[in-house]
Amino acid sequence: MDTPEARYAVDVRQLGDARDGEVRARLYRDGAQTAISTLPARFVVEGGILEVAVGGFGMKRCHLIAPDGSETLLTPHPESAEGRRARLERRRPRLSRTIAAASTVIVLAGVTVGMLQLADPVSQIPPVRAAIGTIPT
């Protein structure tokens, strides 16, 4: 009799735990939590090692390393933010690109406004004022 293959899931809460704010990875096997680790994390599972790491902008690495050294990129859970974003990209690529472009424009506008607000007090520093003058408001 064949035993069914175990299903693993990794949960990483990007904003950290409610208790202490530490970002941790939780490993689930068939729906039950089996391990927890700070990041970067390595979990030994059937068929290899799961490596999980996050960066400043989300997941940086989530791979299964097989005993032969081959790597498999894990797919995000369909109901996670990454899974919903990937599904939108597959189903509506133009909408996904439009949202990405709009997000970029909003961020650049915010940076521009911030730079303009920073320029006024910097222009009030005497050596800077002598070199470039003041910025009219």
C-alpha positions, 0 to 999 in steps of 0.5 A: 500500500502506497502512503500519500505524499505529505503536503508542506506549507510555509507561513511567513508573516512579513510584519512579524509576530504580534508578540515580539515583532520578530519575523518567523517562518512556520512549517506546516505538514498536512495542515498541522504546524510542525516547526517554527524558525527565525529567518533565514530558515532551513527545514528538513522535510521528506525529499530535501530541505526547504530554505526560506528567506525574506528581504526588505520587499517580501520573500527572497527565497523559498526553495526545496533543495533535493538530496541531489542538489537540484532546486525547486522554487515553491509556489505561493498559496493561492489565497496568499497575497503573492498567490493572488498577485500571481493569479492576477498576472496569469489571468489579466496580465495587462491589468497587472502591469497597469497596477504596477505602473500606477504603483510606480507613479505613486511612489515616484510622486511621493519621493518627489514631494518629499525631496521638494519638502526637504529642499527648503530647509536644506537651502536655509543652511548658510553655506548652501544658501551662499552656494545656490541661493534659497528656494522660493516657496 
